[in-house]
Amino acid sequence: MRVGLEMALEYDRRALKQMMAHAKRALALLPEDDDTRNKWVSFRSGCEDLLALISLAEKVAEYREGIVSVMEREGVEDWTIAAQSYAMGIGKDERVVMAMVREEFER
């Protein structure tokens, strides 16, 4: 399952980068006063936002897997304790790690 998700995200990332390149070329060809210019700028900005969301989703998945691994390895049932241990192990602020994965564990 994880491999399929990674492949899909990589495909999406490549497609978004291609779309951003198309937008960049279109913007280079359009005169400054062209009405469609703002649409291309918005489109490119949207692609950048989607790339950022993909990166965030990957980071959340990475943190979640790390926390689950700590829970299994150390026999911890409370995800917050495992998150603290995991964050310390990777040198990240535990509040950031916990904030990113809270929704995943509280479902």
CYANA upper distance limits for C-alpha pairs under 8 A (distance plus 0.5 A):
  1 MET  CA      5 LEU  CA      6.82
  2 ARG  CA      6 GLU  CA      6.64
  3 VAL  CA      7 MET  CA      6.65
  4 GLY  CA      8 ALA  CA      6.66
  5 LEU  CA      9 LEU  CA      6.61
  6 GLU  CA     10 GLU  CA      6.57
  7 MET  CA     11 TYR  CA      6.63
  8 ALA  CA     12 ASP  CA      6.62
  9 LEU  CA     13 ARG  CA      6.50
  9 LEU  CA     54 ILE  CA      7.44
 10 GLU  CA     14 ARG  CA      6.70
 11 TYR  CA     15 ALA  CA      6.63
 12 ASP  CA     16 LEU  CA      6.54
 13 ARG  CA     17 LYS  CA      6.69
 13 ARG  CA     51 LEU  CA      6.85
 13 ARG  CA     54 ILE  CA      8.15
 14 ARG  CA     18 GLN  CA      6.70
 15 ALA  CA     19 MET  CA      6.72
 16 LEU  CA     20 MET  CA      6.62
 16 LEU  CA     47 CYS  CA      6.27
 16 LEU  CA     48 GLU  CA      8.40
 16 LEU  CA     50 LEU  CA      8.33
 16 LEU  CA     51 LEU  CA      7.62
 17 LYS  CA     21 ALA  CA      6.72
 17 LYS  CA     47 CYS  CA      8.12
 18 GLN  CA     22 HIS  CA      6.80
 19 MET  CA     23 ALA  CA      6.72
 19 MET  CA     44 ARG  CA      8.06
 19 MET  CA     47 CYS  CA      7.89
 20 MET  CA     24 LYS  CA      6.62
 20 MET  CA     43 PHE  CA      8.45
 20 MET  CA     44 ARG  CA      5.80
 20 MET  CA     47 CYS  CA      6.92
 20 MET  CA     48 GLU  CA      8.27
 21 ALA  CA     25 ARG  CA      6.73
 22 HIS  CA     26 ALA  CA      6.63
 23 ALA  CA     27 LEU  CA      6.56
 23 ALA  CA     40 TRP  CA      6.25
 23 ALA  CA     41 VAL  CA      7.92
 23 ALA  CA     43 PHE  CA      7.78
 23 ALA  CA     44 ARG  CA      6.45
 24 LYS  CA     28 ALA  CA      6.71
 24 LYS  CA     44 ARG  CA      8.13
 25 ARG  CA     29 LEU  CA      6.87
 26 ALA  CA     30 LEU  CA      6.69
 26 ALA  CA     40 TRP  CA      7.87
 27 LEU  CA     31 PRO  CA      8.44
 27 LEU  CA     37 ARG  CA      6.91
 27 LEU  CA     40 TRP  CA      7.27
 27 LEU  CA     41 VAL  CA      8.11
 30 LEU  CA     34 ASP  CA      6.86
 30 LEU  CA     37 ARG  CA      7.23
 31 PRO  CA     37 ARG  CA      8.47
 32 GLU  CA     37 ARG  CA      7.78
 33 ASP  CA     37 ARG  CA      8.17
 35 ASP  CA     39 LYS  CA      8.47
 36 THR  CA     40 TRP  CA      7.06
 37 ARG  CA     41 VAL  CA      6.76
 38 ASN  CA     42 SER  CA      6.59
 39 LYS  CA     43 PHE  CA      6.52
 40 TRP  CA     44 ARG  CA      6.60
 41 VAL  CA     45 SER  CA      6.65
 42 SER  CA     46 GLY  CA      6.57
 43 PHE  CA     47 CYS  CA      6.83
 44 ARG  CA     48 GLU  CA      6.85
 45 SER  CA     49 ASP  CA      6.76
 46 GLY  CA     50 LEU  CA      6.73
 47 CYS  CA     51 LEU  CA      6.76
 48 GLU  CA     52 ALA  CA      6.81
 49 ASP  CA     53 LEU  CA      6.79
 50 LEU  CA     54 ILE  CA      6.73
 51 LEU  CA     55 SER  CA      6.83
 52 ALA  CA     56 LEU  CA      6.69
 53 LEU  CA     57 ALA  CA      6.58
 54 ILE  CA     58 GLU  CA      6.73
 55 SER  CA     59 LYS  CA      6.75
 56 LEU  CA     60 VAL  CA      6.68
 57 ALA  CA     61 ALA  CA      6.69
 58 GLU  CA     62 GLU  CA      6.63
 59 LYS  CA     63 TYR  CA      6.66
 60 VAL  CA     64 ARG  CA      6.50
 60 VAL  CA    100 MET  CA      6.54
 60 VAL  CA    101 VAL  CA      6.48
 61 ALA  CA     65 GLU  CA      6.60
 62 GLU  CA     66 GLY  CA      6.72
 63 TYR  CA     67 ILE  CA      6.64
 63 TYR  CA     97 VAL  CA      7.40
 63 TYR  CA    101 VAL  CA      7.57
 64 ARG  CA     68 VAL  CA      6.64
 64 ARG  CA    101 VAL  CA      6.76
 64 ARG  CA    104 GLU  CA      8.09
 65 GLU  CA     69 SER  CA      6.56
 66 GLY  CA     70 VAL  CA      6.80
 66 GLY  CA     86 TYR  CA      7.00
 67 ILE  CA     71 MET  CA      6.69
 67 ILE  CA     79 TRP  CA      7.52
 67 ILE  CA     82 ALA  CA      6.10
 67 ILE  CA     83 ALA  CA      5.88
 67 ILE  CA     86 TYR  CA      6.38
 68 VAL  CA     72 GLU  CA      6.70
 68 VAL  CA     79 TRP  CA      8.27
 68 VAL  CA     82 ALA  CA      8.15
 69 SER  CA     73 ARG  CA      6.46
 70 VAL  CA     74 GLU  CA      6.24
 70 VAL  CA     75 GLY  CA      8.25
 70 VAL  CA     76 VAL  CA      7.92
 70 VAL  CA     82 ALA  CA      6.23
 70 VAL  CA     83 ALA  CA      8.48
 70 VAL  CA     85 SER  CA      7.97
 70 VAL  CA     86 TYR  CA      7.10
 71 MET  CA     75 GLY  CA      5.87
 71 MET  CA     76 VAL  CA      5.08
 71 MET  CA     77 GLU  CA      6.73
 71 MET  CA     78 ASP  CA      8.26
 71 MET  CA     79 TRP  CA      7.53
 71 MET  CA     82 ALA  CA      6.17
 72 GLU  CA     76 VAL  CA      7.34
 76 VAL  CA     81 ILE  CA      7.88
 76 VAL  CA     82 ALA  CA      6.99
 77 GLU  CA     82 ALA  CA      8.46
 78 ASP  CA     82 ALA  CA      7.08
 79 TRP  CA     83 ALA  CA      6.40
 79 TRP  CA    105 PHE  CA      7.66
 80 THR  CA     84 GLN  CA      6.75
 80 THR  CA     98 MET  CA      7.53
 81 ILE  CA     85 SER  CA      6.87
 82 ALA  CA     86 TYR  CA      6.51
 83 ALA  CA     87 ALA  CA      6.43
 83 ALA  CA     94 GLU  CA      7.30
 83 ALA  CA     97 VAL  CA      7.41
 83 ALA  CA     98 MET  CA      6.76
 84 GLN  CA     88 MET  CA      6.67
 84 GLN  CA     94 GLU  CA      5.79
 84 GLN  CA     98 MET  CA      8.30
 85 SER  CA     89 GLY  CA      6.70
 86 TYR  CA     90 ILE  CA      6.88
 87 ALA  CA     91 GLY  CA      6.41
 87 ALA  CA     92 LYS  CA      5.47
 87 ALA  CA     93 ASP  CA      6.72
 87 ALA  CA     94 GLU  CA      5.58
 87 ALA  CA     97 VAL  CA      6.95
 88 MET  CA     92 LYS  CA      6.68
 88 MET  CA     93 ASP  CA      7.89
 88 MET  CA     94 GLU  CA      7.50
 92 LYS  CA     96 VAL  CA      7.97
 92 LYS  CA     97 VAL  CA      7.67
 93 ASP  CA     97 VAL  CA      7.08
 94 GLU  CA     98 MET  CA      6.47
 95 ARG  CA     99 ALA  CA      6.46
 96 VAL  CA    100 MET  CA      6.71
 97 VAL  CA    101 VAL  CA      6.96
 98 MET  CA    102 ARG  CA      6.05
101 VAL  CA    105 PHE  CA      7.10
102 ARG  CA    106 GLU  CA      6.56
103 GLU  CA    107 ARG  CA      6.79
